[in-house]
């Protein structure tokens, strides 16, 4: 049985640990063995086997002594390399953070640790979370555990591609990711797992390497909706160290799945039908609406008229915030330093060699839209557009409880297929960005396979801080879909 322990869900593993069927040390060893066998996926930047086994043994000791246990006690998880981890290399997948070992722990990873979770390592990602395919990492691309019919290596999505691939390949039972414009939900769709972006402010951003501060939000990637609820319970909560953290107690999210959708009003936004979207995604979307209707929900058409402007507005706001946040990486205090003839030379050399192409592109875009001559024309206008997008959602939620949309406009594409076309890459976020701009919670649920046998996800969006309704609707969708697709990696 030990060899299959890494295939358990978080809920199943929790039950097995409680019954004494196996120990956390055995469960952790099974995951470490799987990580070793699937290293070609490049899902991890830094593996922490010694730390994992130490925490697993500590969990077993707590259990044996009858001590109080956390919601994730003894459960092996992976942590995106955007979360600062005390004493463990943290790179944000960038050369410019070479050798950076924090002396502090991010609130989210600390919450998981305090809930008893066992950290297996730090997962690979797009550099500074800037990307939709996990190809911008300084440490090389992550390969999806799924394969195309032609045998080509597929992108796992991004930026939390390492986390999604690790969960899909059964290297861990769950993984912490971050979502700025779709970086949890899109890779979840590509890899056939569940990805939840909570409401902005639900999880603390303290100790998380910043990309776009008004958009970044941590969340779980798991194999089931119930697992996402359990993991969110451990991650969420008010943090006085983060001024954007909502001063709200987190409800018991684990009780939300199973509540059903009888009488729930599900909105179908007409603007989410876009040119070039695969017919099979449109068909799956219709099927998803039918599944929820059969489960007792009411399907209602809604309009989000400004959502078509969400993507261009996002690619003004996010780079603008990134250009400000990344100004701190100068080679002076930590990370990479490339010497020069003067201080200015050192700055330019360090940033020129330390930042990858996509990061440099976004920093330049951000600096441009914030410049004196263009601030009003671009950044100010994008912020006004963002307000209109949020208002559209508010009006829609006057008549519906949740919204159902596709997660991504396509299934996973081949590694290298879109790297030379930034606009095509950015279009991957067309369905996920609107909820991010409005700060709303969204979840991607694996709902089917395309004609090539690759997973497709459906997205649900709920009102701010209504993750409970979101999770109950998501589990109803999950149950109806009955997704059983398994990645080729195992």
C-alpha positions as CSV (number, residue, x, y, z in Angstrom):
1,X,0.0,0.0,0.0
2,X,2.9,2.4,0.7
3,X,3.7,2.8,-2.9
4,X,0.2,4.2,-3.6
5,X,0.0,6.5,-0.6
6,X,0.9,9.5,-2.8
7,X,-2.2,8.9,-4.9
8,X,-4.5,9.6,-1.9
9,X,-6.4,12.9,-1.6
10,X,-5.9,15.1,1.4
11,X,-9.2,14.0,2.9
12,X,-8.4,10.3,2.3
13,X,-4.9,10.7,3.8
14,X,-6.3,12.5,6.8
15,X,-8.7,9.6,7.5
16,X,-5.9,7.1,7.0
17,X,-3.6,8.9,9.4
18,X,-6.4,9.2,12.0
19,X,-7.1,5.4,11.8
20,X,-3.4,4.6,12.0
21,X,-3.4,2.8,8.6
22,X,0.0,4.5,7.9
23,X,2.2,7.2,9.3
24,X,3.0,10.7,8.0
25,X,6.6,9.5,7.6
26,X,5.4,6.7,5.3
27,X,3.1,9.1,3.4
28,X,5.9,11.6,3.0
29,X,8.4,8.9,1.9
30,X,6.0,7.9,-0.8
31,X,5.8,11.4,-2.1
32,X,9.6,11.8,-2.0
33,X,9.9,8.6,-4.0
34,X,7.5,9.9,-6.6
35,X,9.4,13.2,-6.8
36,X,12.6,11.2,-7.4
37,X,10.9,9.2,-10.2
38,X,9.4,12.2,-11.9
39,X,12.3,14.6,-11.7
40,X,12.2,15.1,-15.5
41,X,9.1,17.2,-15.0
42,X,11.3,19.9,-13.4
43,X,8.4,20.6,-11.0
44,X,10.6,21.7,-8.1
45,X,13.4,24.3,-7.9
46,X,14.4,23.2,-4.4
47,X,13.5,19.9,-2.7
48,X,13.6,19.7,1.1
49,X,13.5,15.9,1.9
50,X,15.2,16.3,5.3
51,X,12.9,19.0,6.5
52,X,9.9,17.1,5.2
53,X,10.8,13.9,7.1
54,X,11.5,15.9,10.2
55,X,8.1,17.5,10.1
56,X,6.4,14.2,9.3
57,X,8.0,12.6,12.3
58,X,7.0,15.5,14.5
59,X,3.4,15.0,13.3
60,X,3.5,11.3,14.0
61,X,4.8,12.1,17.5
62,X,1.9,14.6,18.1
63,X,-0.6,12.0,17.0
64,X,0.9,9.3,19.1
65,X,0.8,11.5,22.2
66,X,-2.8,12.5,21.6
67,X,-1.8,16.2,21.2
68,X,-3.9,18.7,19.4
69,X,-3.7,18.3,15.6
70,X,-3.9,20.9,12.8
71,X,-6.3,20.7,9.8
72,X,-3.4,19.5,7.6
73,X,-1.4,17.5,10.2
74,X,1.0,15.1,8.5
75,X,-0.1,16.0,4.9
76,X,2.8,16.4,2.4
77,X,2.4,19.5,0.3
78,X,4.5,21.6,-2.1
79,X,5.0,25.4,-1.9
80,X,5.4,27.7,-4.8
81,X,8.8,29.3,-4.8
82,X,7.2,32.7,-4.5
83,X,6.6,32.2,-0.7
84,X,9.5,33.1,1.5
85,X,10.5,30.1,3.6
86,X,12.8,30.5,6.6
87,X,16.2,28.8,6.0
88,X,15.1,27.5,2.6
89,X,16.3,29.0,-0.8
90,X,13.6,31.3,-2.3
91,X,14.1,32.5,-5.9
92,X,10.8,33.4,-7.5
93,X,12.4,31.4,-10.4
94,X,14.7,34.4,-11.1
95,X,18.5,34.6,-11.5
96,X,18.4,37.9,-9.7
97,X,17.5,36.1,-6.4
98,X,20.4,33.7,-6.6
99,X,21.3,32.5,-3.1
100,X,18.5,34.3,-1.3
101,X,17.7,32.4,1.9
102,X,15.0,34.3,3.9
103,X,15.4,34.6,7.7
104,X,11.6,34.7,8.0
105,X,8.5,32.7,6.9
106,X,5.7,33.9,4.8
107,X,2.3,34.0,6.6
108,X,0.7,31.5,4.2
109,X,3.5,28.9,4.5
110,X,3.7,29.5,8.2
111,X,-0.1,28.9,8.5
112,X,0.4,25.6,6.6
113,X,3.3,24.6,8.8
114,X,1.3,25.5,11.9
115,X,-1.6,23.4,10.6
116,X,0.8,20.5,10.5
117,X,1.5,20.3,6.8
118,X,4.7,18.8,5.7
119,X,6.7,20.9,3.1
120,X,8.3,18.7,0.4
121,X,10.0,21.6,-1.4
122,X,9.6,24.8,-3.5
123,X,7.9,24.4,-6.9
124,X,9.0,25.9,-10.1
125,X,7.1,28.8,-11.7
126,X,7.3,31.5,-14.2
127,X,9.8,34.1,-13.2
128,X,8.3,36.5,-10.7
129,X,4.9,34.9,-11.6
130,X,5.0,36.5,-15.0
131,X,3.8,34.0,-17.6
132,X,1.1,31.6,-18.6
133,X,3.2,28.5,-19.5
134,X,6.0,28.1,-16.9
135,X,8.5,28.7,-19.6
136,X,10.0,32.0,-18.3
137,X,11.7,30.3,-15.2
138,X,15.4,30.8,-14.9
139,X,15.5,27.1,-13.9
140,X,14.0,25.9,-17.1
141,X,10.4,25.0,-18.1
142,X,8.1,22.7,-16.1
143,X,6.8,19.8,-18.3
144,X,3.2,18.9,-17.9
145,X,2.6,15.3,-16.7
146,X,0.2,15.1,-19.6
147,X,1.4,14.4,-23.2
148,X,-0.1,15.4,-26.5
149,X,-1.1,12.7,-29.0
150,X,2.0,13.5,-31.0
151,X,4.2,12.9,-27.9
152,X,5.2,16.6,-27.6
153,X,6.0,18.0,-24.2
154,X,3.1,20.2,-23.0
155,X,3.1,23.4,-21.0
156,X,1.5,23.0,-17.5
157,X,0.2,26.5,-17.6
158,X,1.5,29.3,-15.4
159,X,2.6,30.9,-13.4
160,X,1.9,28.2,-10.8
161,X,2.9,25.5,-13.3
162,X,5.2,23.6,-11.0
163,X,2.5,23.4,-8.3
164,X,-0.1,22.2,-10.7
165,X,2.2,19.6,-12.3
166,X,3.3,18.3,-8.9
167,X,-0.4,17.7,-7.9
168,X,-1.3,16.2,-11.2
169,X,1.7,13.8,-11.2
170,X,0.9,12.8,-7.5
171,X,4.2,14.2,-6.3
172,X,2.3,15.8,-3.4
173,X,-1.3,15.8,-2.1
174,X,-1.7,19.6,-2.5
175,X,0.3,22.6,-3.4
176,X,0.2,26.3,-2.5
177,X,0.2,28.7,-5.5
178,X,-0.5,32.3,-6.3
179,X,-2.9,33.9,-8.7
180,X,-2.5,37.4,-10.1
181,X,-4.5,37.1,-13.3
182,X,-5.2,33.4,-13.5
183,X,-1.9,31.8,-12.3
184,X,-3.7,29.1,-10.2
185,X,-6.8,28.6,-12.3
186,X,-5.3,28.3,-15.8
187,X,-2.6,25.7,-14.8
188,X,-5.2,23.8,-12.9
189,X,-7.3,23.6,-16.1
190,X,-4.2,22.5,-18.2
191,X,-3.2,19.8,-15.7
192,X,-6.6,18.5,-14.8
193,X,-6.7,19.5,-11.1
194,X,-8.7,21.9,-8.9
195,X,-7.3,25.4,-8.5
196,X,-8.9,28.0,-6.2
197,X,-8.1,31.7,-6.1
198,X,-9.7,33.1,-3.0
199,X,-11.1,36.7,-2.6
200,X,-8.3,39.3,-2.6
201,X,-7.4,39.7,1.1
202,X,-8.6,36.3,2.2
203,X,-5.0,35.0,2.4
204,X,-2.1,37.2,3.6
205,X,0.4,38.5,1.1
206,X,3.1,39.0,3.8
207,X,6.3,37.3,2.9
208,X,5.2,36.5,-0.6
209,X,7.4,37.9,-3.3
210,X,5.3,40.7,-4.9
211,X,4.3,40.9,-8.6
212,X,1.3,43.1,-8.7
213,X,0.3,44.0,-5.1
214,X,-3.4,44.9,-5.8
215,X,-3.9,41.5,-7.6
216,X,-1.7,38.8,-6.0
217,X,-3.5,36.2,-4.0
218,X,-2.4,32.9,-2.6
219,X,-4.6,29.8,-3.0
220,X,-4.5,26.0,-3.1
221,X,-4.1,23.5,-6.0
222,X,-5.5,20.1,-5.2
223,X,-7.1,17.0,-6.7
224,X,-10.6,17.6,-5.4
225,X,-12.8,20.5,-4.3
226,X,-13.0,19.1,-0.7
227,X,-9.2,19.1,-0.6
228,X,-9.1,22.7,-1.8
229,X,-11.5,23.6,1.0
230,X,-9.4,21.8,3.6
231,X,-6.2,23.5,2.4
232,X,-7.8,26.9,2.1
233,X,-8.9,26.6,5.8
234,X,-5.2,26.1,6.7
235,X,-3.9,29.0,4.5
236,X,-6.5,31.7,5.1
237,X,-7.0,34.2,8.0
238,X,-6.5,37.8,8.9
239,X,-2.9,38.9,9.2
240,X,-2.1,42.3,10.9
241,X,1.3,42.3,9.1
242,X,-0.6,42.7,5.8
243,X,-2.5,46.0,5.4
244,X,-4.6,44.4,2.6
245,X,-5.5,41.3,4.6
246,X,-9.3,41.3,5.3
247,X,-10.1,41.6,9.1
248,X,-12.4,38.6,8.9
249,X,-12.2,35.2,10.6
250,X,-12.1,32.4,8.1
251,X,-15.2,30.1,8.2
252,X,-14.9,26.3,8.2
253,X,-14.5,25.9,4.5
254,X,-14.4,22.1,4.7
255,X,-18.1,22.1,5.5
256,X,-19.1,24.0,2.3
257,X,-18.6,21.2,-0.2
258,X,-21.7,18.9,-0.1
259,X,-24.2,21.7,0.6
260,X,-25.6,21.2,-2.9
261,X,-26.9,23.8,-5.4
262,X,-30.7,23.4,-5.1
263,X,-32.2,26.8,-5.7
264,X,-28.8,28.4,-6.5
265,X,-28.8,30.9,-9.3
266,X,-26.0,30.4,-11.8
267,X,-25.2,33.1,-14.2
268,X,-23.8,32.6,-17.8
269,X,-22.1,35.7,-18.9
270,X,-22.6,36.2,-22.7
271,X,-19.3,38.2,-23.1
272,X,-17.2,35.1,-22.3
273,X,-17.9,33.7,-25.8
274,X,-14.8,34.8,-27.6
275,X,-13.5,34.5,-31.2
276,X,-11.3,31.6,-31.8
277,X,-12.5,29.6,-28.7
278,X,-12.5,25.9,-29.4
279,X,-15.9,24.4,-30.1
280,X,-15.4,21.7,-27.6
281,X,-14.9,24.3,-24.8
282,X,-18.2,25.9,-25.8
283,X,-19.8,22.5,-25.7
284,X,-18.3,21.7,-22.3
285,X,-19.5,25.1,-21.0
286,X,-23.1,24.3,-22.1
287,X,-22.8,20.8,-20.5
288,X,-21.6,22.3,-17.2
289,X,-24.7,24.6,-17.1
290,X,-26.9,21.6,-17.8
291,X,-25.2,19.6,-15.0
292,X,-25.9,22.3,-12.5
293,X,-29.4,22.7,-13.7
294,X,-30.0,18.9,-13.2
295,X,-28.6,19.3,-9.7
296,X,-31.2,21.9,-8.9
297,X,-29.7,25.2,-9.9
298,X,-31.4,27.9,-11.9
299,X,-29.5,29.0,-15.1
300,X,-29.7,32.7,-15.8
301,X,-28.1,34.7,-18.6
302,X,-26.2,37.8,-17.5
303,X,-24.1,40.5,-19.0
304,X,-20.6,41.8,-18.0
305,X,-20.2,44.5,-20.7
306,X,-16.8,45.8,-19.6
307,X,-15.2,42.3,-19.2
308,X,-13.9,42.6,-22.8
309,X,-11.6,45.4,-21.6
310,X,-10.3,43.4,-18.6
311,X,-7.3,41.9,-20.4
312,X,-5.8,45.1,-21.8
313,X,-6.5,46.9,-18.5
314,X,-4.8,44.1,-16.6
315,X,-1.7,44.3,-18.8
316,X,-1.4,48.0,-17.9
317,X,-2.1,47.7,-14.1
318,X,-0.1,44.6,-13.4
319,X,3.1,45.7,-15.2
320,X,2.8,49.1,-13.6
321,X,2.8,47.6,-10.2
322,X,5.5,45.1,-11.2
323,X,7.8,47.9,-12.3
324,X,7.5,49.5,-8.8
325,X,7.8,46.2,-6.9
326,X,10.9,45.0,-8.8
327,X,12.8,48.3,-8.3
328,X,14.1,46.8,-5.0
329,X,16.2,44.2,-6.9
330,X,19.4,46.2,-7.5
331,X,22.2,44.0,-6.5
332,X,23.0,45.9,-3.3
333,X,21.4,44.0,-0.4
334,X,20.8,40.5,-1.5
335,X,20.7,38.1,-4.5
336,X,22.7,38.5,-7.7
337,X,25.3,41.3,-8.1
338,X,27.1,42.0,-11.4
339,X,29.8,44.5,-10.8
340,X,30.4,47.6,-13.1
341,X,32.5,50.7,-13.3
342,X,30.0,52.7,-11.4
343,X,26.9,52.2,-9.2
344,X,24.7,52.9,-12.2
345,X,26.6,50.3,-14.2
346,X,26.2,47.8,-11.4
347,X,22.4,48.4,-11.3
348,X,22.1,48.0,-15.1
349,X,24.4,44.9,-15.3
350,X,22.6,43.2,-12.4
351,X,19.1,43.9,-13.7
352,X,20.1,43.2,-17.3
353,X,21.5,39.8,-16.4
354,X,19.3,39.0,-13.5
355,X,15.9,39.5,-15.0
356,X,14.6,37.4,-17.9
357,X,13.1,38.6,-21.1
358,X,9.5,38.5,-20.0
359,X,10.2,40.3,-16.7
360,X,12.2,43.0,-18.5
361,X,9.3,43.4,-21.0
362,X,6.8,43.9,-18.3
363,X,9.0,46.3,-16.2
364,X,9.5,48.4,-19.3
365,X,5.7,48.4,-20.1
366,X,5.0,49.4,-16.5
367,X,7.5,52.2,-16.4
368,X,6.1,53.5,-19.7
369,X,2.5,53.6,-18.6
370,X,3.5,55.3,-15.3
371,X,5.6,57.9,-17.0
372,X,4.5,61.6,-16.8
373,X,3.4,61.8,-20.4
374,X,1.3,58.6,-20.4
375,X,0.0,58.1,-16.9
376,X,-3.4,59.6,-17.6
377,X,-3.7,58.0,-21.0
378,X,-3.0,54.5,-19.8
379,X,-2.7,53.8,-16.1
380,X,-5.4,56.1,-14.9
381,X,-7.8,54.9,-17.6
382,X,-7.0,51.3,-16.8
383,X,-7.9,51.9,-13.1
384,X,-11.2,53.5,-14.1
385,X,-11.9,50.5,-16.4
386,X,-11.2,48.3,-13.4
387,X,-13.9,50.1,-11.4
388,X,-16.4,49.5,-14.2
389,X,-15.5,45.8,-14.4
390,X,-16.1,45.4,-10.6
391,X,-19.4,47.3,-10.9
392,X,-20.5,44.9,-13.7
393,X,-19.9,41.9,-11.3
394,X,-21.8,43.7,-8.5
395,X,-24.8,44.1,-10.7
396,X,-24.7,40.6,-12.0
397,X,-24.6,39.2,-8.4
398,X,-27.8,41.1,-7.7
399,X,-29.6,38.4,-9.8
400,X,-27.3,35.4,-9.5
401,X,-25.2,33.6,-6.8
402,X,-22.3,32.3,-8.9
403,X,-21.1,32.7,-12.5
404,X,-20.1,29.7,-14.7
405,X,-17.5,30.3,-17.5
406,X,-14.7,28.3,-19.2
407,X,-11.3,28.6,-17.4
408,X,-9.1,28.9,-20.5
409,X,-9.7,29.3,-24.2
410,X,-7.8,26.1,-25.1
411,X,-6.3,23.0,-23.6
412,X,-2.6,22.8,-22.9
413,X,-0.3,23.7,-25.8
414,X,3.2,22.5,-26.6
415,X,6.3,23.9,-24.9
416,X,7.7,26.6,-27.1
417,X,4.5,27.0,-29.2
418,X,3.6,30.5,-28.0
419,X,6.8,31.9,-26.6
420,X,7.5,34.1,-29.6
421,X,4.1,35.7,-29.5
422,X,3.4,37.5,-26.2
423,X,-0.1,38.6,-27.2
424,X,-1.1,34.9,-27.9
425,X,0.3,34.0,-24.6
426,X,-1.5,36.8,-22.8
427,X,-4.8,35.7,-24.3
428,X,-4.6,32.6,-22.1
429,X,-5.9,34.8,-19.2
430,X,-8.9,36.1,-21.0
431,X,-11.4,34.3,-18.8
432,X,-9.5,34.5,-15.5
433,X,-8.4,38.1,-15.5
434,X,-11.9,39.8,-15.0
435,X,-12.4,38.1,-11.6
436,X,-8.9,39.1,-10.6
437,X,-9.4,42.7,-11.5
438,X,-12.6,42.7,-9.4
439,X,-10.9,40.9,-6.5
440,X,-13.4,38.0,-6.6
441,X,-13.0,34.3,-5.7
442,X,-12.8,31.9,-8.6
443,X,-12.2,28.2,-8.9
444,X,-11.3,25.9,-11.8
445,X,-12.7,22.4,-11.8
446,X,-11.6,19.7,-14.2
447,X,-14.7,18.9,-16.3
448,X,-13.7,16.9,-19.3
449,X,-11.1,16.0,-22.0
450,X,-10.7,17.5,-25.4
451,X,-10.4,15.5,-28.6
452,X,-6.7,14.9,-27.9
453,X,-7.4,13.5,-24.5
454,X,-6.2,16.6,-22.6
455,X,-8.0,18.1,-19.6
456,X,-10.4,21.1,-19.8
457,X,-11.6,23.1,-16.8
458,X,-14.7,25.1,-16.0
459,X,-14.5,28.2,-13.8
460,X,-17.0,29.3,-11.2
461,X,-16.9,32.9,-9.8
462,X,-18.6,34.1,-6.6
463,X,-19.2,37.2,-4.6
464,X,-16.4,38.6,-2.5
465,X,-15.7,36.5,0.6
466,X,-18.3,33.9,-0.5
467,X,-16.0,31.0,-0.9
468,X,-18.5,28.8,0.8
469,X,-21.1,29.1,-2.0
470,X,-18.2,28.8,-4.5
471,X,-17.1,25.5,-3.0
472,X,-20.6,24.0,-2.8
473,X,-21.2,24.8,-6.4
474,X,-17.8,23.6,-7.4
475,X,-18.3,20.2,-5.8
476,X,-21.7,19.8,-7.5
477,X,-19.9,20.5,-10.8
478,X,-17.1,18.1,-9.9
479,X,-19.6,15.3,-9.0
480,X,-21.6,15.8,-12.2
481,X,-18.4,15.9,-14.4
482,X,-17.0,12.7,-12.8
483,X,-13.5,13.6,-14.1
484,X,-11.2,10.6,-13.9
485,X,-8.5,11.6,-16.4
486,X,-5.0,10.7,-15.4
487,X,-1.8,12.2,-16.6
488,X,0.7,10.2,-18.6
489,X,3.5,10.7,-16.1
490,X,2.2,7.8,-14.0
